[in-house]
Amino acid sequence: MEFVEIQSLIQENAIKLREEFDPFSDAVLYTGDTLGLLAQIPDETVQLVVTSPPYNIGKEYERRIPLDEYLAHQEKVIGEAARITKASGSICWQVGNYIENGEITPLDILLYPIFHKTGLKLRNRIVWHFGHGLHARKRFSGRYEVILWFTKSDDYVFNLDAVRVPQKYPGKKHFKGPRKGQLSGNPLGKNPSDVWDIPNVKANHPEKTIHPAQFPVELVERLVLALTDPGDWVVDPFMGVGSTLIAALLHGRKAAGADIVEEYVRIARERIALLARGELKLRPMGKPIYQPPERSKEPPAGLFDGVENVG
């Protein structure tokens, strides 16, 4: 799909898309270093900054550099993110591990002092658990990453009711005391907690593109709904193929993102055009994770023949 065609589709469906920051636009897709985009955004304009930065492990979209250089660049980006974030706003940094010679270093541990020095306040260290990934041979296979959620002040937006999940026992009632007979849980659902089971984007995921480390839209949706209100700006400094922008636009927010890879920006533009037409394939928020049919729990015949019980 050519740029002009994509642009016209977006305009026809009333999503005002720009390539430089414009406060009157709906979305901004900036091609280039993220600091170039962030410098265009005025102080305290953005309600939520949410991103998954490169992990400095040599993926196709990054150049591996010494760890101290990587952290110095992250510090610049975090400083700019704090500058553009409103006093009531949040910053969410989703990270995994830096790996060198088989040794892992959790990036959230390295990055936390930078956020703390900037004056940001950690509200949650959210564990994102997923079922699929690389199979390790000399350590246990990694199946989680983390989201560091910081706020700029103590007076921040947190819309818990917007992200509640079904109660385990929705009809459970108090059986004694002054509230006997009343529902013991919130009828809107329960707090989703700080451990999130959301599938990562692998081969059979409906959102899969060419990006090798793609963000699932559902993961960002929960952050957008909980930490922003309609009309707010959401910014992703390392947007990849635009999943953060899609999550924001999907729920009536404005969104801006940057990426140095032109192909990723092109795909993000295509995805936004499909979203505008109602044709973008997404995994619905809250959809239960697929569970394959249970196999027989009976051991194969003869498996324990001749084994003595020494329990």
C-alpha positions in Angstrom: 0.0 0.0 0.0 1.5 3.4 -1.1 1.9 6.3 1.3 -0.6 8.5 -0.5 -3.2 5.8 -0.5 -2.7 5.1 3.2 -2.8 8.8 4.0 -6.1 9.3 2.2 -7.7 6.3 3.9 -6.7 7.7 7.3 -8.0 11.2 6.5 -11.3 9.8 5.1 -11.9 8.1 8.4 -11.1 11.2 10.4 -7.8 10.2 12.0 -5.5 13.3 11.6 -2.0 11.9 11.1 1.2 13.9 11.1 4.9 13.3 10.8 5.9 16.0 13.3 4.3 16.7 16.6 1.1 18.7 16.2 -1.2 19.2 19.3 -4.2 19.3 17.0 -3.5 16.0 15.3 -4.8 12.6 16.4 -1.6 10.7 15.8 2.1 11.4 15.1 4.4 8.9 13.3 8.0 10.2 13.5 10.7 8.6 11.5 14.1 9.1 13.3 15.7 9.1 16.7 13.2 9.4 19.5 15.0 12.4 21.0 14.0 14.3 17.8 10.3 13.7 18.5 10.5 14.3 22.2 12.2 17.6 21.7 9.1 18.8 19.7 6.7 18.1 22.6 6.0 20.9 25.1 6.5 20.4 28.8 3.7 18.5 30.7 1.7 17.8 27.6 1.5 14.0 27.8 -0.6 11.9 30.2 1.2 8.6 29.6 4.5 7.6 28.2 4.6 3.8 27.6 7.3 1.9 25.7 9.5 -1.2 25.3 13.0 0.1 24.5 15.6 -2.0 22.7 17.4 -4.3 25.2 20.8 -3.8 23.6 21.1 -7.4 22.6 21.7 -7.0 18.9 18.3 -7.3 17.4 17.9 -6.2 13.8 16.5 -2.8 14.8 19.4 -1.8 17.1 23.2 -1.6 17.2 24.7 -3.3 20.2 26.8 -0.8 22.2 28.7 -0.9 25.5 26.2 -1.1 28.4 27.2 2.2 29.9 26.5 4.0 26.6 23.2 2.3 26.4 22.2 3.4 29.9 23.4 7.0 29.1 21.1 7.1 26.1 18.2 5.7 28.1 18.8 8.4 30.8 18.4 11.1 28.1 15.2 9.5 26.9 13.8 9.1 30.4 14.7 12.7 31.2 12.7 13.9 28.2 9.9 11.5 29.0 9.6 13.0 32.5 9.7 16.6 31.1 6.8 16.0 28.7 4.7 14.1 31.2 1.9 16.0 33.2 2.0 16.1 37.0 -0.9 13.7 37.0 0.7 11.4 34.4 2.6 8.1 34.3 5.6 6.5 32.6 5.6 2.8 31.9 8.9 1.1 30.8 8.5 -2.5 29.7 11.8 -4.4 29.8 13.4 -7.8 29.9 17.1 -8.8 30.3 20.4 -7.7 28.9 22.3 -10.9 28.0 26.1 -11.1 27.6 28.1 -14.4 27.5 25.1 -16.3 28.8 24.8 -14.1 31.9 21.5 -12.1 32.3 21.2 -8.7 33.8 17.6 -7.5 34.5 17.3 -4.1 32.8 14.7 -2.9 35.3 17.3 -3.1 38.0 19.8 -1.1 36.0 17.2 1.5 35.0 15.4 2.0 38.3 18.1 4.4 39.7 17.7 6.6 36.7 14.0 6.9 37.2 14.4 7.5 40.9 17.1 10.2 40.3 14.6 11.9 38.0 12.1 12.2 40.8 9.7 9.6 39.5 7.8 7.4 42.0 7.5 3.6 41.4 3.9 2.4 41.9 4.1 -1.1 40.6 6.6 -3.6 39.1 4.2 -5.5 36.9 5.1 -9.0 35.9 4.0 -9.8 32.3 3.8 -13.5 32.0 3.5 -15.3 28.7 3.6 -18.9 27.6 5.9 -19.0 24.7 9.5 -18.0 24.0 13.0 -19.2 23.3 13.9 -22.5 24.9 17.0 -22.2 27.1 19.5 -25.0 27.4 21.7 -23.9 30.3 19.1 -22.1 32.4 15.3 -22.2 32.9 13.4 -20.7 29.9 12.4 -17.1 30.4 8.6 -16.6 30.4 8.1 -13.2 31.9 9.2 -9.6 31.5 8.4 -6.5 33.7 6.7 -3.2 33.4 8.0 -0.4 35.7 5.1 2.0 36.3 6.2 5.4 37.6 4.1 8.5 38.4 5.4 12.0 38.4 3.5 13.0 41.6 1.2 11.5 44.3 -1.9 13.0 42.6 -2.1 10.7 39.5 -4.8 9.2 37.3 -5.7 5.6 38.1 -9.0 4.3 36.7 -9.2 0.9 38.3 -12.8 0.3 37.4 -11.9 0.5 33.7 -9.6 -2.5 33.9 -11.2 -4.8 36.4 -11.3 -8.5 35.5 -13.9 -11.1 36.4 -14.1 -12.3 40.0 -13.1 -15.9 40.6 -16.4 -16.3 42.5 -18.6 -13.5 41.2 -21.7 -14.4 43.3 -19.8 -14.9 46.6 -21.5 -13.2 49.6 -20.6 -12.4 53.2 -21.9 -15.2 55.4 -21.8 -13.3 58.7 -21.3 -9.9 60.2 -23.1 -6.6 59.4 -22.7 -7.2 55.6 -24.1 -10.8 55.7 -25.9 -11.6 52.5 -24.2 -8.8 50.5 -21.7 -9.4 47.7 -18.2 -9.7 49.1 -16.5 -8.6 45.9 -16.9 -5.6 43.7 -19.6 -6.3 41.2 -17.5 -4.7 38.4 -14.8 -7.3 39.0 -11.5 -7.5 40.8 -8.2 -5.7 40.6 -6.1 -7.5 37.9 -3.1 -7.5 40.3 0.5 -6.9 39.3 0.9 -10.3 37.5 -0.6 -10.2 33.9 -1.1 -13.3 31.8 -1.2 -11.9 28.2 0.0 -13.8 25.2 3.1 -12.4 23.5 3.1 -11.9 19.8 4.3 -15.1 18.1 3.7 -16.7 14.8 -0.1 -17.5 15.2 -1.0 -14.2 16.9 -3.4 -12.2 14.8 -1.4 -9.0 15.3 1.9 -10.5 14.0 4.0 -8.4 11.6 7.7 -8.6 10.6 8.8 -7.0 13.9 10.8 -9.6 15.9 9.8 -8.3 19.3 6.3 -6.9 18.9 4.2 -5.4 21.7 0.7 -7.0 22.1 -1.9 -4.3 21.8 -3.8 -5.8 24.8 -0.9 -5.2 27.1 -1.0 -1.4 26.3 -4.8 -1.2 26.4 -4.8 -1.9 30.1 -2.3 0.8 30.8 -4.1 3.3 28.5 -7.5 2.6 30.2 -6.1 2.7 33.7 -3.7 5.7 33.5 -5.4 8.1 31.0 -8.7 9.7 30.2 -10.3 10.1 26.7 -8.5 12.8 24.7 -5.2 12.5 26.6 -1.9 12.1 24.8 0.0 8.8 24.9 3.6 8.7 23.6 5.8 5.7 22.8 9.5 6.8 22.3 10.3 3.4 20.7 7.1 2.6 18.9 8.1 -0.3 16.6 5.1 -1.1 14.4 2.7 1.2 16.4 1.0 -1.1 18.8 0.9 1.6 21.5 -0.6 4.1 19.1 -3.3 1.6 18.1 -4.2 0.9 21.7 -4.5 4.7 22.4 -6.5 5.5 19.2 -8.8 2.5 19.9 -9.9 4.1 23.1 -10.2 7.7 22.1 -6.8 9.0 23.1 -4.2 10.8 21.0 -0.9 9.1 20.3 2.6 9.8 19.1 5.6 7.5 18.5 9.0 7.4 16.9 11.2 4.7 15.3 14.4 4.8 13.4 13.4 2.0 11.0 11.4 3.3 8.1 9.8 0.0 7.4 8.3 -0.2 10.9 6.9 3.3 10.5 5.3 2.3 7.2 3.7 -0.8 8.8 2.5 1.4 11.7 0.9 3.7 9.2 -0.8 0.8 7.4 -2.1 -0.6 10.7 -3.6 2.7 11.6 -5.3 2.9 8.2 -6.8 -0.6 8.8 -7.9 0.5 12.3 -9.6 3.6 10.8 -11.5 1.3 8.4 -12.4 -1.2 11.2 -10.3 -3.9 9.4 -7.3 -4.3 11.7 -6.9 -7.8 13.2 -6.6 -7.6 17.0 -6.7 -10.0 19.8 -9.7 -8.9 21.9 -8.9 -7.5 25.3 -9.7 -10.0 28.0 -10.0 -13.0 25.7 -9.2 -16.2 27.6 -5.9 -17.7 26.8 -6.3 -20.8 24.7 -5.9 -24.1 26.6 -5.3 -27.2 24.5 -7.6 -30.2 25.3 -6.4 -32.2 28.3 -4.7 -35.5 27.5 -5.3 -38.6 29.6 -3.6 -38.4 32.9 -3.3 -42.2 33.1 0.3 -43.3 32.5 0.9 -45.5 29.5 0.4 -49.2 30.3 3.4 -50.9 31.7 5.2 -47.6 32.5 5.6 -48.5 36.2 5.6 -52.3 35.9 8.3 -53.7 38.2 8.9 -50.4 40.0 9.0 -50.9 43.8 7.1 -48.4 46.0 9.7 -47.0 48.4 7.6 -44.0 49.6 
